[in-house]
Amino acid sequence: MGILKKTKTGTIHLLLVFVLALFGVALFAEPVVSTGENRFAVRAEIFPFASFGLSSTAVEPFNFFSKALFEQAVSKSLVVQVDLPSLANEVPVGYLSGINNTNAVVELSLDASLMVSSNNSYLAIQVKPNHIIIPAARVTEFGLLENAVITIQEREAGASQRAPAGKYTAIITISIKSGS
């Protein structure tokens, strides 16, 4: 019948030969050694943003640590009450702040409409500054515009003193001129 007989001991002998063959190859074979380097890549994406907003009081420094904190501290619109005759001088009406994580400077343009009354009288005002930038980000820092004071003033000297009675409203528009 050959080398192995069909018995329990034959099956055991067959298993023993098989196990010795496996371990023998593993014991006497050359070990496989990896040469060179093993590497893997770690990737992350940070999306670009440039954001600006208004506030009636100065934005606290810690609010410039992240976009989320910044956007909670500022508003997209602001309503301010002023004493019309005081517009003979510059009158602060709010703060403009911005945060930028791009490598481009963001230019903002500020423009004021006429102050128009409920009876269609008007007063020409100017806004300062009329141009401002949010700096570009640097390697480990956001570009920040921190609490620039926005002021308004009459264009024609004495016009606010001579304005007819009425409730006046003007709109100050802030728009991006260039940047991201």
C-alpha positions in Angstrom: 0.0 0.0 0.0 2.9 2.3 0.0 4.6 4.3 2.7 1.5 5.1 4.7 -1.1 2.7 5.9 -4.7 3.7 6.5 -4.6 3.6 10.2 -4.9 6.1 13.0 -1.1 6.0 13.4 -0.7 6.5 9.7 -2.9 9.7 9.9 -0.8 10.9 12.8 2.4 10.2 10.9 1.1 12.1 7.9 0.2 15.1 10.1 3.6 14.9 11.8 5.4 14.9 8.4 3.3 17.9 7.3 3.9 19.9 10.4 7.7 19.2 10.2 7.7 20.3 6.6 6.1 23.6 7.4 8.3 24.4 10.4 11.4 23.2 8.6 10.8 25.6 5.8 10.2 28.4 8.3 13.2 27.5 10.4 15.8 27.1 7.6 14.5 29.7 5.1 16.2 33.1 4.7 14.3 35.8 6.6 12.6 38.4 4.4 14.0 41.8 5.4 12.3 44.9 4.0 14.6 47.4 2.5 14.0 51.1 1.8 11.4 53.2 3.5 7.7 52.8 4.1 5.6 56.0 4.0 2.1 57.2 4.2 0.5 60.6 3.4 -1.7 62.6 5.8 -3.9 65.1 4.0 -6.2 67.8 5.3 -8.0 70.6 3.6 -8.7 74.0 5.0 -11.2 76.0 3.0 -10.4 79.6 2.3 -12.5 82.4 3.9 -12.5 86.1 4.3 -15.2 87.5 6.6 -16.0 90.9 7.9 -18.7 92.3 10.1 -19.9 95.2 12.2 -20.3 95.7 16.0 -21.5 98.5 18.2 -18.7 97.8 20.7 -15.1 96.7 20.1 -14.7 93.0 19.4 -12.8 91.2 22.1 -9.3 89.8 21.1 -10.3 86.2 21.8 -13.0 86.4 19.1 -10.3 86.6 16.4 -9.0 83.1 17.3 -11.4 81.3 14.9 -13.9 82.0 12.1 -16.7 80.7 14.3 -15.9 82.9 17.3 -15.5 85.9 15.0 -18.8 85.4 13.2 -20.6 85.1 16.6 -19.1 88.5 17.7 -20.1 90.6 14.7 -23.2 91.3 12.7 -23.9 91.8 9.0 -26.1 94.9 9.8 -26.2 97.5 12.5 -28.8 100.2 13.4 -27.4 103.3 15.1 -29.2 106.4 16.4 -27.2 109.7 16.0 -28.0 113.3 16.9 -28.2 115.0 13.5 -26.7 118.3 14.5 -23.7 116.5 15.9 -22.7 115.5 12.4 -20.9 118.9 12.1 -18.0 116.7 13.5 -17.1 113.1 12.9 -19.5 110.8 14.8 -18.5 107.2 15.6 -21.3 104.8 14.4 -19.7 101.4 14.9 -16.7 99.1 14.4 -15.6 97.2 11.3 -13.6 94.0 11.8 -12.4 91.2 9.5 -10.7 87.9 9.5 -8.9 86.3 6.5 -7.2 82.9 6.0 -6.2 83.5 2.4 -2.9 84.7 1.0 -4.6 87.7 -0.6 -5.3 91.1 0.8 -9.1 91.8 0.9 -10.0 95.4 0.1 -13.3 96.8 1.4 -15.0 99.9 0.1 -17.4 101.9 2.4 -20.0 104.3 0.9 -22.8 106.3 2.5 -26.1 107.2 0.9 -27.8 110.5 1.5 -29.6 110.9 4.8 -33.2 111.2 3.7 -36.0 112.3 5.9 -39.6 111.1 6.0 -40.6 114.4 4.3 -37.9 113.8 1.5 -35.4 116.3 2.9 -31.8 115.1 2.6 -28.4 115.6 4.1 -25.2 114.6 2.3 -22.8 112.7 4.6 -19.5 111.0 4.2 -18.2 107.9 5.8 -14.7 107.4 7.1 -12.8 105.3 6.3 -14.0 104.9 2.7 -11.4 102.2 1.9 -9.8 99.7 4.2 -8.1 96.3 3.9 -8.1 93.0 5.7 -4.5 91.8 5.5 -3.5 88.5 4.0 -2.9 85.5 6.3 0.6 84.6 7.3 2.0 81.1 7.9 0.5 80.7 11.4 -1.8 83.7 11.7 -5.0 85.0 10.2 -5.0 88.4 8.5 -7.0 90.6 10.9 -8.8 93.9 10.7 -9.5 94.7 14.4 -12.1 97.2 15.4 -11.7 100.0 12.8 -13.9 102.8 13.9 -16.5 103.9 11.3 -17.5 107.6 11.5 -19.9 109.7 9.6 -19.9 113.5 9.1 -21.9 116.1 7.1 -20.3 116.9 3.7 -21.3 120.6 3.7 -20.3 122.5 6.8 -23.4 123.6 8.9 -25.9 121.5 6.8 -26.8 119.3 9.8 -27.6 122.4 11.8 -30.0 123.7 9.1 -31.7 120.4 8.3 -35.5 120.5 8.4 -37.3 118.5 11.0 -37.9 114.8 10.2 -36.6 111.3 10.8 -33.5 110.8 8.7 -32.1 107.5 7.5 -28.9 106.7 5.6 -27.4 103.4 4.6 -23.7 102.7 4.8 -22.7 100.0 2.4 -19.6 97.9 2.8 -18.5 95.9 -0.2 -15.5 93.8 -1.2 -13.5 95.6 -3.9 -11.0 92.8 -4.4 -9.4 89.8 -2.7 -10.7 86.4 -2.2 
